[in-house]
């Protein structure tokens, strides 16, 4: 049997991209370990963004990551 635990998010940010809402959520950082944030799209992740939507997404993502770094006292990098 596998035990499943739920942990409240340490950081959450939401922004608009076109007609969609994007939410970035991060757990509490653990000393010495890498941290992965989750990005969710509502109603669904698009297959392709227009150039204007890409600008909106990146601006929102960059602002959210800067806020997350400040709030959690961590260094943030985008990989991939």
JONORVEN-V566032 format. One record per pair of residues at least 6 apart in sequence whose C-alpha atoms are under 8 Angstrom apart, sorted by the first residue. I is the first residue (numbers start at 1). GAP is how many residues later the second one is. D is the distance in Angstrom with one decimal. If there is no record, write none. Layout:
BEGIN
i gap d
I GAP D
I GAP D
END
This chain:
BEGIN
i gap d
7 20 7.3
8 19 7.0
9 16 6.4
9 17 5.7
9 18 4.7
9 19 6.7
10 15 7.7
10 16 5.8
10 17 4.9
10 18 4.9
10 62 7.8
11 14 5.7
11 15 5.2
11 16 6.8
11 17 7.8
11 57 6.4
11 60 7.7
11 61 7.8
12 11 7.0
12 12 5.6
12 13 4.5
12 14 6.5
13 10 5.7
13 11 5.3
13 12 6.7
13 51 5.9
14 7 6.9
14 8 5.5
14 9 4.3
14 10 6.4
14 50 7.9
15 6 5.8
15 7 5.4
15 8 6.7
15 45 6.0
16 6 6.0
16 40 7.5
16 41 7.7
16 44 7.8
17 36 5.6
17 37 8.0
17 39 5.6
17 40 5.7
18 35 5.9
18 38 7.7
20 21 6.7
20 22 5.6
20 23 6.4
20 24 7.7
21 20 5.8
21 21 5.1
21 22 7.4
22 17 6.8
22 18 5.7
22 19 4.7
22 20 6.4
23 15 8.0
23 16 5.6
23 17 5.2
23 18 6.6
24 13 6.6
24 14 5.6
24 15 4.5
24 16 6.5
24 37 7.9
24 40 7.4
25 12 5.6
25 13 5.2
25 14 6.6
26 9 7.8
26 10 6.8
26 11 4.5
26 12 6.4
27 8 7.7
27 9 7.9
27 10 7.3
28 44 7.8
29 6 6.2
29 43 7.5
65 11 6.7
66 10 7.6
68 6 7.9
69 6 5.8
69 7 6.0
END
